[in-house]
Every structure is written in structure tokens, then in C-alpha cells.
Amino acid sequence: MNSSMGELTPVMEKLTPEEDALLKSGECPKCHSKHFVQGPQGGHALNIACENGHRFWFAPPFTSEYQGQIRVERHGDTLEAWF
């Protein structure tokens, strides 16, 4: 963990076919949350994070990638993430 920024070190890891299928069905393969926030996007790809901060590069039909954890806060019914 980067203590000066309060952020976790990013990782880049391709999901397994089973994890990718879970994510594409709307469930976080790391914690099984079904609540996501959308981040930056480009072309058909976008960055998403679940309510627990697990971040993914998401671009169906390609295999998604896990990118580590980021900070996500809940404000009432809204999620806010720091991508």
C-alpha cells in the first residue's frame, strides 16, 4: 500500500474464464458484489469498480482484466470512485 496516497498498488491480471463470466453477468469475481461504478472509458472499453473497490478493465467480448483496488465511497444511493 502506498501510505502517502492511501492507495493500493495497481495490478494487471487477466481474469479466468469463470471470473470473466461472473463479471459479465454483473457480479464482482473478487467479492461477489453486484454494485458497480463506471470510470473512464474509451472506444468499447471502460473501467469499472465494485462498491468494495475492486477495479476492472471491461471490454466485451475481450477477457476482462483485474486492476487492483481503488477507493470507493458511498454517498446515499450513489457510489463515487477514485480511478
C-alpha positions in Angstrom: 0.0 0.0 0.0 1.3 3.5 -0.9 0.9 5.1 2.5 1.4 8.7 1.3 -1.6 8.4 -1.1 -3.7 5.9 0.7 -4.0 3.8 -2.5 -3.2 0.2 -3.2 -0.5 -0.7 -5.8 -2.2 -1.4 -9.1 -2.0 -4.8 -10.7 -2.9 -6.1 -14.2 -4.2 -9.6 -14.2 -6.3 -11.3 -16.9 -9.4 -12.9 -15.3 -10.0 -16.6 -15.7 -12.9 -17.6 -18.0 -15.0 -18.3 -14.9 -14.2 -14.9 -13.3 -14.8 -13.1 -16.6 -18.2 -14.8 -16.9 -19.2 -13.6 -13.4 -18.1 -10.0 -14.2 -20.0 -10.0 -17.5 -23.1 -11.3 -15.6 -22.9 -8.3 -13.2 -21.1 -9.9 -10.3 -17.7 -8.9 -8.9 -15.5 -12.1 -9.2 -13.4 -10.9 -6.2 -16.1 -10.2 -3.6 -19.4 -11.1 -5.3 -20.8 -7.5 -5.0 -23.4 -6.6 -7.6 -23.0 -2.8 -7.3 -20.6 -1.1 -9.7 -19.5 2.4 -10.6 -18.3 3.4 -14.0 -15.0 5.2 -14.6 -13.1 6.4 -17.6 -13.9 4.9 -21.0 -12.5 4.8 -24.5 -13.8 3.1 -27.6 -15.7 0.0 -26.4 -13.6 -0.4 -23.2 -14.4 1.1 -19.8 -13.1 1.0 -16.3 -15.5 -0.2 -13.6 -15.1 -0.8 -9.9 -17.4 -2.6 -7.5 -18.6 -1.0 -4.2 -15.6 -2.6 -2.4 -13.1 -1.0 -4.7 -12.1 -3.9 -7.0 -11.3 -2.3 -10.3 -11.6 -3.9 -13.7 -10.9 -3.1 -17.4 -14.1 -4.2 -19.1 -14.4 -4.5 -22.9 -16.7 -7.4 -24.0 -16.1 -9.6 -25.9 -12.5 -9.5 -24.7 -11.3 -11.0 -21.4 -11.6 -8.5 -18.6 -8.6 -7.6 -16.5 -8.4 -7.0 -12.8 -6.5 -3.8 -11.9 -6.3 -4.0 -8.1 -8.3 -1.9 -5.6 -9.2 1.7 -5.5 -11.0 4.0 -3.1 -14.8 3.9 -3.4 -17.2 5.8 -1.2 -21.0 5.5 -0.9 -23.0 8.8 -0.7 -26.6 7.7 -0.1 -27.5 5.6 -3.1 -24.6 6.9 -5.2 -21.1 5.3 -5.4 -18.1 7.6 -6.0 -14.7 6.1 -7.1 -11.2 7.5 -7.5 -9.9 6.0 -10.7 
